[in-house]
Amino acid sequence: MLFRSATLIPFSVCEDSLACFDLIDVVASKGNPNSVSDAGVAAFCAYTAVHGAALNVRINLSGIADSQWAAQKRAEVQQITEDADRRLQIVRDQVDKVLATQQ
C-alpha cells in the first residue's frame, strides 16, 4: 500500500502539470506577443514537471504487487508524457511563429 501512495502523489503532479498547458496555450496563441517567450519557458517547465514526476511514478511502480494496477498506471503515465511531448511542440511552434514576425 505504501508504494501506491508514493505512486499516486507524483502521478497527480503529472496530471496537474499537463493541465498547465491549457493556460500556456492561451498565452502563446492569444496573449501579448511580447510575452510569447514567457509562454515558451512555461511550456518547458510544465514539460519537465510532467517527465520528472513520471520518472518517480515509474520507479515506484516497480514495488507494487498488484501488477494489473501497476500496468494501468504505467499506461496512463505513458499517455500523459506523450501528451506533454505533443503539447510542448504545439507551444514551441506557436512561439516560433510569433518570434518570426518580430524580426
Protein Blocks (a to p, Z undefined) as FASTA:
>chain_A
ZZmmmmmmmmmmmmmmmmmmmmmmmmmmmmcfklmmmmmmmmmmmmmmmmmmmmmmmmmm
mmpmblmlmmmmmmmmmmmmmmmmmmmmmmmmmmmmmmmmmZZ
